[in-house]
Amino acid sequence: MHPSPAPGAPAFLRIASARGRWTLLATVLGSSVVLLGSTVTNVALPHIGDDFDADLAALQWTVNAYMLTLAGLILLGGSLGDRFGRRRIFVLGIIWFAAASLLCGLAPNTTTLIAARALQGVGGALLTPGSLAIIEASFHPDDRPRAIGLWSGFGGIGAALGPFLGGWLVDGPGWRWTFLLTIPPALLCVPLALRHVPESVGRPQQPTVASGAHTPSRRGFDLAGAALGALTLALATYALTEARSGGPIALAAAVGSMAAGAAFVLVERRSSDPMMPLSIFSSRPFTAINLITLCVYAGLGGFFFLTALQLQIVAGYSALAAGAAMLPSTVLMLLFSARSGTLAQRLGPRIPLTVGPVVCGAGMLMTARVGTHASYFADVLPALLVMGTGMVIMVAPLSVTLLASVEAADAGLASGINNAAARAAGLVAVAALPLLVGMSPDAYRSPGSFDTAFNRAMPLCAGLLAIGAAMAFALLRDTADPSGTRHGRAHGWLMEPPLVSRFAHHRALD
């Protein structure tokens, strides 16, 4: 028996209704704005560096400032939606993101651009949780799986097109338009949301939505935890990015990061309403999955950041060609991740999460062939196809196993923590890899120097995935689920990484 809406609340939406379709469109546009903000930037980095005469650290911060605020504040953004209304916070996030995108497009220097990117991340942290939360809270339980599948599928297509569109804009009107690109869908999304999306407040008390076993009713916000978590990431990122030239300041940032991290753990342990209840880590599979996530997404984050630069700086590709070159991996994910999620439920997680990272690492090592004047079909495409195959094998099983590792009531909390872990891992990798491989501040101006550093970095990225594979083999058990029974659904205001994996999860289980 399906639940009915609370007295006085709007009736559940159906996909077949006009309001249901408009609501779904608004949420797709909102999530697509954030995905475009994440995926269009890498191909523009060499041009940004040339225009502003910026060093490599400035390019790293252009990527990391966005990821830092998004990763650090996404849990808080979900709590704000629960408390003040999901539509209200969603619309606020869209407007905030669009304003920050405009500032990025008009930035006169790298300092302004980096600050604007950080503001973009804040907007993303406000609207990203609300996008899925609106579907969870508003659609009838019978229509909810299909609505989430459509939302995720269209969002996945948007993510796949991001680098291609970014490259086309960089080679055409210029890199500034990669940021301005997100403004039209944002401006369209706001009136759609205000007119058609129903407001909802509080955690939906429905069987398909986690109500939060650790925090049955949120009385307030863990502002101290949110601030300390973001500060830990910010100081660590600064220390790694500026280590070569920062001297005592970088060392102080490293020490400060460790102190802030310790304070975060202490606050979460003592808080009556923690952002990240530490008791959830009593689940050994959950802890193992997050350790694997840290390794896997650190390797992937470093790979995609450096490869977009390698294709342009060393191989001589245009921005458009570099963006288009990355499409095969994402297309493979869109086509086959659903089957991978089903297979993981039947076989258990140990095999795919051991084999997948190894295959991904092999693809990374194959990019050693991507040098000066590399042939796309002979050198680039084979490596990316192997990479995509490895991602198909491992990404959906990781998400399915994550949700199976906790009780249904904790599924949202679990996917939120895992999402933050994945983003933080990529953030740290982008900050640390240039330092570890001896990449000079001006390396991206010299094809020979960058190629040397790239070929040092790829074995490190592959090594991270190999460590993740070893952890999966050692820590996970082959607990198969032949019937395909669902273990839980992600809470509406949290997003598991990456978007395609969630699509696979819902398609595999419906």
N, C-alpha and C positions, 0 to 999 in steps of 0.2 A: 504494500500500500504506500503510495507516494504521499509526501507531506503536502499540506496546503500552505499558502502564504499566511503569515501572521495576520491577525485581525487588523484591518485598516491599511495593510500593505497592498501594493499593486499586484494583480494576478501575474502568474508566471508567464513569460513570453514564449511563443512558439516560433520556430524558424519560418514556418509557412506564412506567418503574419507580416504585414508591412513593417510594423514597429520592430519586430524581431530582426528582420533583415537590415533595417537601418541601424539598429543597435550593434549588430554584428559588424557592419561596415565601419562604424565609428571605432570599435575596438581594434579592428584590423589596421585602420589608418594610424591609430595611436601607437600600436606596437611597431608598425613599419617605420614610423618616424625615428624611433630609438634604434632600430636595426640599421637603418640607413646611416644614422650618426656614427654607428660603430664600424660599418664596413666600407664606407666610401673614402675614408681619410688616408689609409695607407698608400694608395697609389698617388696621392697628391703630395706626399712628403718631400720628394726631391725638388719639386717646383716651389713649395713653400720655403724650403731652405735656400734656394737660389734667389727668390724675390727678397727675402729678408736678410740674406747673407748670414744665415744662422748656422750654428754648429750642430753636431749630432745630438747633444743633450737637449737642445731646444726641440728637435724633432721627436725625441723620446717623450718629452713632457707634453707635446701636442697630442700624443696618443694616451699617455698615462693620466693626465689631468682629468680626462673624461672618465676613464675606467676607475680612477680613485674615488671620486665622489659617487659614482653609480654603485660600486661595490660596497662602499662604506655606509651608504644611507638607504639601500634598498629595503632592508628590514624595517627601518623607521618609516619609510614611505608607505609600506603596507599597513603598519599600525595607525598611521594618520588616516588612511582611507577607512579602516574599520571604525575609527572613532568619530570622524567628522563627515563621513559620507564618501563613498567610492567615486561617484560621479564628480563631486566637487573637487576632490583631490586630483582625479584624472584630468579634468579640464584645467585646473591650475598647473599641472605638470605640462600639459600641451602648450599652454600660453608661455610658460617659463622657458620651455625648450625652444619654441619658435623665436622668442626674444634673444636668447643666448645664441641661436644659430645666426640671426641677423648680425649680432655683435661679432661673431666669428668671421662672417663674410666681409665685414667692414673693418676688421682689425688692421691698424696701421703698423703694428710691430708684433714680435713674437710674445712679448709680455702680455699684451692685450689678448692675443689669440689663446694663449695658455689659460688665462683667467676665464675667458669666455667658454673654453672647452670644459673647465671645471664646473661652470654654471650649467652647461648642457647636461653634465652628469647628474646634477641635482634635479633638473627637470625630468631626466630619465628615471631617476629613483622615485619620483612622485607618480609618474604615469604608468611605468612598467607594471608594478603590482596590480594597479587598478584595472588594467586592460583585461586580464584574465579574471580578476575578481568580479567584475561586472557580469561576465558570462555565467560564472558559478552562482552568483546571487540572483540573477534575473531570469534565466531560462528554466523551463520545465525540466525536471530530471530526465524525462524521456528524450528530450532534444539536446540536453547538455553535452553528451559525448560527441554528437555530430557537430554541434556549434564549436566546440573546442577543436575538433579535427579541422574544420574549415578555417577557423582563426589561425591555427598553427600552420596549415598548409599554405595559405596565402602569405602569411608572414615569412615562411621559409623561402617562397619564391622571391619576395622582396629582398631578403638577405642575400640570395644568390645573385640578384641583379645589381646589388650595391656596388661592388668593385667595377663592373662593366659600365654602369652609369657614371661612376666617379671618373673612370678613365676617359670616357667620352667628353665629359665636361672639362676636365683638365686640358685635354688636347684642343678643345673648342674655345668656349668663352673664358676659361681660366679656372684655377683651383678654388677661388672664392665661391664659385657656383656649386661646389660639392657641399658646402654648408648651407647655401641659400636653397638648395634642392629640397630640404626638409620643410621649408616654410609653407608652400602651397598645400600639401596634405594636412599640415597642422591647422592652417586657417580653415580648411574645409571640415576638419574633424570637430572643431569647437561648436559651431552651430548644430551639427548633427547630434552631438552628445547632449547639448542643452535642450534640444527639441524632442529627442526620441529616447534617450537612455534613462531608465528609471533610477531614482536614487535609492541607495541601500546603506544602512548603518549597522555596525556590529557584526559579529561573526555569524554567518548563516548557520542555523541549527538544522542541518539536513544531513541525511546519511551519506551523501556523496561529497560532502565538504568537511574537512577536518575542523573540529571546533576547538582544538587546542587542549590536549590533556594536561599539559604543564601549566597553562594559563587559562582556565575555564572562562574567566571574565576579566578582560583587561581593565585595570583601574586607572592606569596612567601610562606613561611612556618611560622607557629605560633610556633617558637622554644621556645619562652619564656613560652607559655602555656604548651607545651609538657614537658619542664623541670620542671615547677612548679607542674604539675600534678603528674609526676613521683616522685618528691621530697616529695610531700604530702603523697603519698602511702608509700614510703620508710621510712620516719620518723615515721609514724603511726605504721607500721609493727615492726620497731625496738622498739618503746616504749612498745608495747604490749608483744612482745616476751621476752624482757629483763627487764620487769617491776619488776620481783621478785628479781633480783640481780643487776639491773643496777643503782639503786639509783638516784642521781641527774642527771646523763646522760640520763637515760630513761625519767625522767620528762622534761628535756630540749628538748628531741626529741618530746615528746607529744606537748609541747608548740610550737615548731618549725613547727610541722605538721599543727597545726591550723593556724599559721601565713602564711605558704605556701599555704594552702587551700584558705584563704581569698585573698591572692595575686593572685592566679589563677583565682578566680571569677572576680577580678578587671581587670586583663589583658584581659580576655575573653570579658568583657563588653566593653572595650575601643578599642580592636583590630579591625582594618579594615578587617582582614581576620582571624577570630578566628577559632581555632581547634574545639571548641564546642560552637556554637552560642547559647547564653542563651535564645534567643527569641523562640527557639523550645519548651521550657518548658511552653510556654503559652497555649499549648494544655494540658488540664486537663487529658484526658485519657493517653497521653504519660507520663506525670509526675507520674500518678498512677501506670502505668505498671512498670516504673523503680523503684519505691518504693517497689512494690511487688517483683520485681526481686532481689533487695538487700536482702530482708528477706529470700526469697526462696533459693537463691543460697548460702547465708551464711550458712543456715541450711544444705543444701546438701554437701557443701564443708567440713564442720566440720564432718559430718557423714562419708563420704567416707575416709577421712584422718584417723579418729580414728578407724573405723571398720576394715580396712586392718591390723592395728596393733593389735586390739583386737583378731582377728581370729588367729594370730600367737602367740602372747605373752600369752594370757589367754586360748584360746581354744586348743592351741597346734597344729594348722594346719601348714603344710609346706607352703613355699611361693607359690608353685604351687597350692596347694589346696585352699589357700586364694584367689589367683587370679581367679581360676575357680569358686569359690563360688560366686563371684560378677557378673558372666555372666547373670543370669536370668533376672535381671532388665534391662540390656542393650538389651537383646534379645526381651523382651516385647516392648521396645521402637521401635526397628527396625520393628517389625511386625505390630504394631497397631497405631503408632503415626499419620500416614496419615489419618486414619479414625477419630481420635480425632480432627485433624485440620478441617476436613469437618464438624464434629458435632459442633465445636465451631462457625463456620460461620453460621450455621443454627439456633443455639440456642442463640448465643451471648456469650460473655466471662465470664459473672458474675458467672454462675453456675459452669463451669469446673475449673475456677481459685479460687473458694471458696472450692469446694469439693476436688480437686486434692491435694492441700497442706495438708488438714486434713487427707486424706488417707495416704499420705507420712509420716506425723507425727506419725500416728498410727503404721506404719511399723517400724519407729525408736524406738518407745516405746517397740515394741515386741522384740527388740534385747536385752532387759534385760535378756532374757533366754539364751543368748549366753555367757555362763560362761565356767568354767573348763570342758574340755572333752565334749563340746556341741555336740549334734547329728546334723548333717547337715540337714537331712530330717525333723526332729522333731522341731528343734530350729532355724536354720539359714535360710533355704529355705523359710518357711512361711513368715518370716519378709521381706525377699528380694522380694518375689512375691508381697506382699502388697505395698512395696516401689515402685516397678516397675509399678504397676497398678496406683498408684498416679501420678507418673511421666508421664505415658501415658496420663492421664486425663488432666494434667496441662501444660506440656511443649510446645506442638505444639500450643494450644490456646494462650499461652503467646506470641509466635512469630507472629502468625497471627494477634492478637490484636495490637501488637506493630506497625506493618506496616499499619494497618487500622487507627491508631491514628494520622497519619500525611499525608500531601500531598505526591503524588508519587515522586515528585522531592526531597523530604527530606527523602525518605525511607532508603537510604544508611547511611546518617548521623544518623538517628534514630537507625538503627540496630548496628551501630558502638558504639554509646553511651551505648546502652543496653548491648552489648558484654563486653565493658569495665566495666560496673557496675557489671555484673555477675562475672567476674574474680576478680575484686577488693573485692567483698563480700566474695568470697571463701578465698581470701588471708587474709583478716582481721579475718575471722572465725578461720582459722588454727593458726593464731598468738594469738588470744584472748582466745579460749576455754581452753587450758591447764591452763592458769592463773585463769580463772573464776572458774574452778572446783578444784583448789588446787593441780594440778598435779606436783609432784616434778621433778627436773631435771633428776633424775634416775628412774622415775616411770616405764619406759618401761623395766627395768631390773627385776622388781618385779611383777609377775602375779597378786598377791593380790592387790597391790597398784594401778596398772593400771586398774584392773577390777572395783575397787571402783570409780576411777575417770571417767571411761567410763560410768558407770551407773548414774553418776551425769550429764555428758555431754549430754546424749541422750535426756532427758527432755528439756534441753536448746535448742538443735537443733530442736526438735519437736515444742517448743514454738515459735521459729522464723517462722516456716512454718504456725503456727496458726495465728500469727500476719499478715503474708502475706495474709492468707485466709480472715481475718477480713477486711483488707484493700480492697481486691477485692470485698467483699460483700458491703462495704460502699461506695466505690468510683467509681465502674464500673456500667455501665448500660447494660441492655440486648438488645443491638442493633444487632439483627440478620441480616444475609445476605442470604436469602433463595436461591438466584440465584447462589451463589458462586462466585460473581464477584470479581475479584482481585482488591485490593486497591492500590497496589504498589509492587515493587520488590526491594529487597535489592541492594544497590549500589555494584558494582563489587568488590571494594577493602575492603569491610567490611564483617564481619562474625557475625551472630547472634548466641547466645548460646542456647543449644549446637548444634553440627553439625546435629544430627538426627532431630531436630526441623525444620531446614531449609529444609531437605529432605521431611518431612511431608508437609510443606507449599507448596512446588512446586508440589508434587504429588496431593495434595488436590485441587489445583487450575488449573491444566492443563486439 
